[in-house]
Structures are given as structure tokens and as C-alpha cells.
Amino acid sequence: MEIAQAPATHRLQPGAPSQEDIDRYRTLSANAAAGVAVVATSARGRDYAATVTGWLPVSYDPPTMLVSLYGESRIGEAVSTSRYWTLSLLTRGQQGIANWLASPGTPLEGLMTQVPFRRGEVSSAPVIDNALAFFELETVAAHPAATHLLVVGEVRAMGTLASGQDVLDPLVHFGSAYHRLNR
């Protein structure tokens, strides 16, 4: 049933958003629970990787996924210039990996020396060891959107490396913090 009164809203004015608009958006959008993943690729003889929560399955036929990357980031540039990339879904036990790859100022050289990974068979890009699920993707489109780049990839290979209790314990981000599912 429709309720006659409109919800209380914070209206954004045309043009550039104010700092209040940005802060409110950050607060409200943090209320979306999201699985935590790592996007990785190899480009120009180096491995690149970053923690992301802005990803989603797009289609089952063909299997297709999308990831949102900050356009001016090293990972954004590397993925946009690479043909292949990977998406590894993390378990709760991999919070340290998520923190490391989300930290500003991580080194370009030696980025992956602290992270257990394997090379994807199709992409040769890093796949995080013990990942809940992993996907090797081939870029089919990239779309600029505000400060970000939306990269669409078709799945070329996939699998899981998690076992035991890790299979039931995904790493989830909600309210600007990591959480576990209560099962």
C-alpha cells in the first residue's frame, strides 16, 4: 500500500556535489553489504592487485561480470590495458589480504610477496590462494563513470580454492567494516 507522505530526503543540487552531499552518500551507500574480492592482473611485467567491493555478476549466458575501479588508480590503469584479469572472492580468514591490498601507498614492487597466490591457467594473472571462488575474465567493455571505470569481462575460467569451514565463511563488508555471516 502506498503511503501518502514522501520520505524525508537530502536533495542534491545540480552541478558538483557539496562535501555534505558526498559525506551523506558515503554513509548511506555503506549500508549495502558486499562480498570482498581482489581484482588482479599482470601488465608490463608486473602484478597488480586491489581489494574491491564494487563487483557483480552481470549475466549467466555468457557468464559475465563487472568491476568498478577508481579510474586513476594503478589497478584501474592496469586492468584497462590488459586483456585478462581475475576476481578472487575472499573468505573471512583472508581479511589481512583485503587490508593489505586496500592500503594506500602499497608498493608497486613486491606487492604480492606477502599474498599467497597462484597463476591463472588462462590469464596468467594472480588468483588468491584459498579463495572462496575465482574467475578469470577477458575484458569485453570498459565504461568511464564519474571517477571510476566500469570494466565488463566474460568469464574464461573459474573455480574455488577454499575448503572446510572457509567455504561457509565469506568476507563481507558492511557499514565501513568487515563482518561475518551468522549461520
C-alpha positions as CSV (number, residue, x, y, z in Angstrom):
1,M,0.0,0.0,0.0
2,E,1.2,3.5,-0.9
3,I,2.0,5.9,2.0
4,A,0.9,9.4,1.1
5,Q,3.8,11.2,2.7
6,A,7.1,11.3,0.7
7,P,10.2,10.1,2.6
8,A,12.5,12.8,4.1
9,T,15.2,13.3,1.6
10,H,18.5,15.1,1.1
11,R,18.3,16.7,-2.3
12,L,21.5,17.2,-4.3
13,Q,21.6,20.5,-6.2
14,P,22.6,20.5,-9.9
15,G,26.3,20.7,-10.5
16,A,29.2,19.5,-8.4
17,P,28.1,17.8,-5.1
18,S,28.9,19.6,-1.9
19,Q,31.1,17.9,0.8
20,E,27.8,17.3,2.8
21,D,26.4,15.5,-0.3
22,I,29.5,13.3,-0.6
23,D,29.6,12.5,3.1
24,R,25.9,11.6,3.2
25,Y,26.3,9.4,0.1
26,R,29.2,7.6,1.7
27,T,27.3,7.0,4.9
28,L,24.1,5.7,3.1
29,S,25.9,3.6,0.5
30,A,28.0,1.9,3.2
31,N,24.7,0.3,4.3
32,A,24.9,-2.1,1.3
33,A,26.5,-5.4,2.4
34,A,29.0,-6.6,-0.2
35,G,31.3,-9.5,-0.7
36,V,35.0,-8.6,-0.6
37,A,37.2,-9.6,-3.6
38,V,40.6,-9.0,-5.1
39,V,41.0,-7.9,-8.7
40,A,44.3,-8.7,-10.1
41,T,46.1,-8.6,-13.5
42,S,49.6,-8.7,-14.9
43,A,50.7,-5.8,-17.1
44,R,54.1,-4.6,-18.3
45,G,55.9,-7.4,-16.5
46,R,54.3,-6.6,-13.1
47,D,51.4,-8.0,-11.0
48,Y,48.7,-5.5,-9.9
49,A,46.0,-6.2,-7.3
50,A,43.5,-4.3,-5.2
51,T,40.7,-5.1,-2.8
52,V,37.2,-4.3,-4.2
53,T,33.6,-4.5,-3.1
54,G,32.2,-2.9,-6.2
55,W,31.7,-6.0,-8.4
56,L,28.7,-8.0,-9.6
57,P,27.7,-10.9,-11.8
58,V,26.0,-9.5,-14.9
59,S,24.8,-12.4,-16.9
60,Y,24.8,-16.2,-16.9
61,D,24.7,-16.5,-20.7
62,P,27.5,-15.9,-21.4
63,P,28.9,-15.8,-17.9
64,T,29.9,-12.1,-17.4
65,M,31.0,-9.9,-14.5
66,L,31.6,-6.2,-13.9
67,V,34.0,-4.5,-11.5
68,S,34.2,-0.8,-10.6
69,L,37.7,0.6,-10.2
70,Y,38.9,4.0,-9.4
71,G,39.9,5.4,-12.8
72,E,43.2,7.0,-11.8
73,S,44.4,4.0,-9.7
74,R,47.2,1.7,-10.7
75,I,44.8,-1.2,-10.8
76,G,42.3,0.8,-13.0
77,E,45.1,1.6,-15.5
78,A,46.5,-2.0,-15.4
79,V,43.1,-3.7,-15.9
80,S,42.1,-1.2,-18.7
81,T,45.3,-2.0,-20.6
82,S,45.3,-5.8,-20.0
83,R,43.2,-8.3,-21.9
84,Y,42.7,-10.6,-18.9
85,W,42.2,-10.1,-15.2
86,T,41.0,-12.1,-12.2
87,L,38.5,-11.7,-9.5
88,S,39.1,-13.7,-6.3
89,L,36.3,-13.8,-3.6
90,L,37.8,-13.7,-0.2
91,T,36.9,-15.7,2.9
92,R,36.8,-14.3,6.4
93,G,40.2,-15.7,7.1
94,Q,41.7,-13.5,4.4
95,Q,40.9,-10.2,6.0
96,G,44.6,-9.4,6.2
97,I,45.0,-9.8,2.5
98,A,42.0,-7.5,2.0
99,N,43.5,-4.9,4.3
100,W,47.0,-5.1,2.6
101,L,45.6,-4.7,-0.9
102,A,43.3,-1.9,0.1
103,S,46.0,0.1,1.9
104,P,47.0,3.4,0.2
105,G,50.7,3.5,-0.7
106,T,51.2,-0.2,-1.1
107,P,54.5,-0.8,-3.0
108,L,54.5,-1.3,-6.7
109,E,57.5,-3.7,-6.4
110,G,56.8,-6.6,-4.2
111,L,53.1,-6.0,-3.8
112,M,52.3,-9.7,-4.0
113,T,55.2,-11.1,-1.9
114,Q,53.0,-11.1,1.2
115,V,50.0,-12.7,-0.5
116,P,49.7,-16.4,-1.3
117,F,48.6,-16.7,-4.9
118,R,48.7,-19.0,-8.0
119,R,48.8,-18.0,-11.6
120,G,45.5,-18.4,-13.6
121,E,45.7,-21.0,-16.4
122,V,44.0,-18.7,-18.9
123,S,45.0,-15.3,-17.7
124,S,48.4,-15.9,-16.0
125,A,47.1,-13.2,-13.6
126,P,47.2,-13.8,-9.8
127,V,44.5,-15.8,-8.2
128,I,44.4,-15.6,-4.4
129,D,45.1,-18.9,-2.8
130,N,42.2,-20.4,-0.8
131,A,39.7,-18.0,-2.5
132,L,36.1,-18.8,-1.9
133,A,35.6,-18.5,-5.7
134,F,37.8,-17.2,-8.5
135,F,37.1,-16.0,-12.0
136,E,39.5,-15.4,-14.9
137,L,38.0,-12.8,-17.1
138,E,38.6,-11.3,-20.6
139,T,37.7,-7.6,-20.9
140,V,34.8,-7.0,-23.4
141,A,34.0,-3.4,-22.5
142,A,35.1,-0.6,-20.3
143,H,33.0,2.5,-19.5
144,P,34.0,5.6,-17.7
145,A,31.5,6.5,-14.9
146,A,32.3,9.7,-12.8
147,T,35.6,9.0,-11.1
148,H,35.5,5.3,-11.8
149,L,35.9,2.8,-14.7
150,L,33.4,0.0,-15.0
151,V,35.1,-3.0,-16.6
152,V,33.0,-5.8,-18.0
153,G,34.6,-9.2,-18.5
154,E,33.5,-12.5,-19.8
155,V,34.4,-15.5,-17.7
156,R,37.0,-17.7,-19.4
157,A,37.8,-19.9,-16.4
158,M,36.5,-20.3,-12.8
159,G,36.8,-22.4,-9.7
160,T,37.3,-22.5,-5.9
161,L,40.3,-23.0,-3.8
162,A,38.6,-22.8,-0.4
163,S,37.9,-25.9,1.7
164,G,36.4,-26.9,5.0
165,Q,34.7,-24.1,7.1
166,D,36.1,-21.4,4.7
167,V,33.5,-22.4,2.2
168,L,30.8,-21.2,4.6
169,D,32.6,-18.0,5.7
170,P,32.8,-15.2,3.1
171,L,34.4,-11.9,3.9
172,V,31.6,-9.3,3.9
173,H,31.9,-5.5,4.1
174,F,29.1,-3.5,5.7
175,G,29.0,-0.1,7.4
176,S,32.6,0.6,6.6
177,A,33.8,-2.6,8.4
178,Y,34.3,-6.3,7.8
179,H,31.7,-8.7,9.2
180,R,31.0,-12.4,9.2
181,L,27.7,-14.1,8.3
182,N,25.8,-15.7,11.2
183,R,24.8,-19.1,10.1
